[in-house]
Amino acid sequence: MAKSASATGIFPHADEPLLHGGDLDAARRLFPDAPARPFLDLSTGINPNPYPLSDFGGEAFARLPEASAIARLTATAATAYGAPSAAHVVAAPGTQILAALVAALLPPGRAAILSPTYAEHARVAALAGHNVRHVRDLGATGDATLVIVTNPNNPDGRITARDDLLAAAADLRRRGGLLVVDEAFMEVGPERASLAADVVRGNIVVLRSFGKFFGLAGLRLGFALLDPVLAARFAAALGPWPVSGPALAVGAKALADTEWIARTRRELAQAARRLDAILTAAELEIAGGTALFRLTRSRAAGALFRHLGRSGIFVRSFPDDPALLRFGLPGSEPDWERLQAAIAGDWRSG
């Protein structure tokens, strides 16, 4: 059971620990005396400089989404992610709902989740009736029929080798099991690490998040890449209008914009190096991360969390491991300067 906020000592004014980043309502409750200016939210792994939105006209909002627009989006996503075809792609309003559908594909049994990782996978697997076990490596999954891996991992950026994942999938296939790989951060992951092309093997499901890399989390768009028979089941469960008209238009345009994608990958890598320099100058150990976030370790992490919060800067903390903090990327030069000034202050005794 997760410790209460008071038990960790990091959240003295909250009744519950923060379970995810981006919860600014919680930030305001925790730090009511923070400066009146808006919080600088560094608690997520979302690109702070989103894909530029165009004027798609009123029809995207006024009309029900058409099947041809959904087909166009899934075809574009298949190309962008490297899936075998559009028939292997299902679009949904975020990967959250897809994770729940995946967990329900198998009858209740044993689920193994490579941990520590994104907590929502354990929650939806348990809701689907599975007995959930957290494991540290793929060799410890035992007789689980549902294995879930986040790759690159959140929050430490750990990469699970493609060959190891394929070996796990082959082992699961022999007992009718399923491998789920959450590739929410694969846009900034290693080249050729994705299992998108391998969903033809039948028992592999890959989840791809649109909002993180493109910086449009509020659009609520995500994809499952999987066997066409399973894809048809998902599509039927989601109904005829699974994605909003604006999300269809934005998603199709952004996923096809290879120039913006390549440039953004370079810019994010450069920004991550800049963040490393700020964090290491503050004597924080870089414990992992991706080009969209950095995980740090420090015995004084609680003091830094409180200091930044009182300065109006919100980072991701982990009640189960109070020595860890995760930092997202600032989006503008004033935001970078604000972080650097705050973290250079006297916080170790706070």
N, C-alpha and C positions, 0 to 999 in steps of 0.2 A: 504494500500500500504506500502511496506517495505520502511524504511527510506533509504536515500542515505548514502554512506559511510561518506561523509563530515558531514552529520547531526548527526551521532552517535558520532563523535569525536574519534572513535577508529581506523578508517582507513583513516588517513588524506591524504594518497597518492593514494587511490584507487577510481575508479569511481563507483564501484558496491560492495555491501556487499558480503561476502563469503556465498554461499548457501549450501556448504557441506564441509566435511573434506577431507584431502588428496590432496588438490590443491596446490602443491608446486610451480607451476608457479606463482600463486597469492602470495604465501609467498615471492618469490624472488622479485616480483614487490613491495610488501609492505616494505620489509626490504633489499634494495639493498646493504646496508653496513654491513650486517651480515657477520660473519666469513666465510672464503672461504671453510672451511670444509663442508661436506654435512649437510643440515638441518636435525635436529632430529625431525621427523614428529610424533607428539603426537596428531594430530588433528582428527584421526579416531578411530573407535572402532574395529579395525582389530587386530587379534592375531599377535604380532610382531615376534613370533617364529613359522613359518609355518610348515605344515606337510612336512616331508622330501620327496622330489621327487626322483623317481627311473628312471632308463633309460628304457623307454618304447619302444625304437627302432624306426626306421624310418617309419614303417608302420602306426603308429598312426598319422603321419603328411602327409604321401604320399597317403593314401587311403581314399576314402569317408567313413564316419562312417557307420557301418552296423547296420541293425535293431536289430540283436541279441545283440550287444553291448549296444544299447539304452535300450533294455529290461532288460539286466543284471543290468544296472545302476538304472533304476526305481524300480526294485525288491529290490536291496540293499538299496535304499533310503526309500522305504516303511518300511522295517525292522528297519532301523536306526531311523526313525522319528516316528514310531508307526502308520502309515497309515494302513487302512484295507487290501489293496492289491496293487500290482503294477498298476492295472487298475485305481487306484485313484491318480496316480502320473504322472505329466508331467514335463519333464526336459527342461530347456531353458538356453540361454546364459545370466544368471543373472535374478534376480527377477524384474529388471526394466521393461523389456518387458512384463513380466507376469502381473505386476500391471496395465499396460495399457490394456491388454486383459481382465482382470477382470472388469475394469471400464466400458468396452464396452459391457459386458454381458447383462446389463439392458438398456432399452430405457432411453433417457435423462429424469432426474427427480431430486429429492432432494437427496443430499449426505451429510452425517454427519460424521465428522472426529474427533475422540477423540484427543484433542490437549492440549498443544503444542506438536508437534511430527515431524517426518520426512516429510519435505515439499513436497516431490515428489508425495505423495499420492493425495494431493489437486490439484497439477498441472495436473496429468493424468486424474483425475475425471472431472476437468473442461474441458479438451480437449475432453473428451467423451460427453460433452454437459450437464453435471450435474450442478445444482445450489449447490455450495459447502458451507456448514456451519461448522464452528469450534465450538465444544462443549467441556465442561469440565467434563461431566460425562455421562454415558450411558442413564440415565433417561431423558436427555435433547435432545435426537435425534428426538423427535417429529414424523412427518410422513415421515421421510426419508426412501427411499427404498434401499439405499446403505449406509451401516455403515462400517467404516474402523477403526480398532484399532491396534495399534502396541503394542505387548506384549511379553517380557518386552519392555517398551517404550524407545524410543530414543528422547531426551537425558537424561531423568531423571530416567530411570530404573523402572518407575511405573509399578506395576503388577495389571492387571485387573483379578479379580477372575474368575475361570472357570465357576462357577455356574451363575455368572452375565452375562458372554458372552453367555452361553447357553440360558438363559432367553431372552436376546436380540435377539438371532437367532430365538427363537420360536415366538416372537412378530413380527419379520420381515416376517417370513414364512406365517403368517396369511394375510399379504398384498402383498405377492409375492416379498418380498425384499431379500436382500443378505447381509450376514455378512462376511467381509474380515478381517482376523487376520494375521498381519505381524509378524511372529515369528523369525525374523532375528537373535535375540540374545537368543533364547530359549535354546540353548545348555548350556548356563550359567544361565538359569532361574530356578525357583523352580520345583522340581520333580512333575510330574502329572499336571502341569499347561497347557500343550499343548492341543489344540483342534484337533490334527491330527487324532485321532480315531473317532472324531465326524463328520467328513465330510460325513459320511453315511446319515446324516440328510438331505442332499440335497442342502441346501442353505447356507452352510459354505464353505469358501475357505481359506485355510491356505497357506501362503507363507513362504518358508524356504530358507535362504541364505546359500550357501556353503562356500563362500570366507571369511567370517568374523571369524568364529571359527577356521577354518582350516588355516587361514592366507594366503589365495591364491586368493585375490580379483581380481587380474589380469587374472585369469583363466576364469572368467565370467561364473559362473555356479549357477543356482538356480532352485527351484522346486515349483510347485503349487500342493497342495493336495486338491482334490475336488471330486465331484460326477463323476462316470465314463462317463456319458453322456456328461457332461461339459468338462471332460478331453479329450474326443475324439474330441470335437470341438476345443480345444486348440491345440491338436496335429496336426489337419488338418491345422489350421492357421499357425503353425510354420513350416510346411513342413517336408519332409523326413529326413533332416539332421539338426535338431535343435541345436545340441551340437557338438563341434569339437571333433575329435578323441582323442587328448590329454586330454581334459576335461572328456571325457567318461572314459578313463583309470584311471586317477588320482582320479576322483570322486568315482568310484566303489571301488578302493583299500582303499581310506581313510575312507569312510563311513562304511566299514566292519572292520576297525581296532579298535575294541572295547578297546583294551589295551591302545592304544595311546589316544583315546578319554577320557577314565577315568583318565589317568595320567594328561592330559592337563587340564581337569576341576579342578583338585586339584592344579596344578601349577598356573593357572590363579587366583584362589581364593586367594592363598598366595601372588601373585604379587599385587593384588588389595589392600590387607591389608597393604603391604609395601608402596604403593602409598598413601593410606590414611594417613599414619604416616608422610610422607613428606609434604603433603598438609596441614594437621592440624598444624604441626609445624610452617608453614608459616602463620598461623592464617586465613586460608581459611575455610569457612563453607562447609562441604560436603552436597550438596543439593540432592544427589541421584546418581544413576549409576548402573552398573552391574559389573561383574568380568572382563569385557573388557574395561571399561571406568568409570571415575568418573566425576560428575558434581559438580562444586563449585560455591559458591556465595561470592562476596566481593564488597564493594563499590569502591575498588581500582583495580577492574578487568581490566579496560582499561590500567592502568599503568603497571600491570603485563604482559598483552598481549604484549605491546610494548617492555618491558624489555626482555622478553623471545625471542621475534622475533629478537631483535638486537643481542641476544646471539646465534642466529641460532637454536632456539627451537620454533616449530610451534604448537600451540594448537588451539582448536576450539572456536571461539567466536560467539556471538549471537547479531547482531545489534538490534533486537527487544527487547532484555533485556541485556543491556551492563554490568550488574552486574554478568553475568554468564560466566564461562569458562568450557570447557570440556577437560579432560586430558585422553589420551590413555595411554597404558602401554609401558614403555621403554622395549627394547628387550634384551639388553646386560648389563653387569655390568658397562662398561664405559658410556653407555647411562644413567643408573640410577645415576651414580656419576655426570654426566654433568647436569642433571635436578636438583639434590639436590644442587649442587654448585650455579647454576643460580638463583634458587628460594630463596636461603638464602641471596642473595645480597640485595643491597639497591634499591628497585624498587617502593616503595609506593609514592614517589614524582615525578616519571618519567612520 
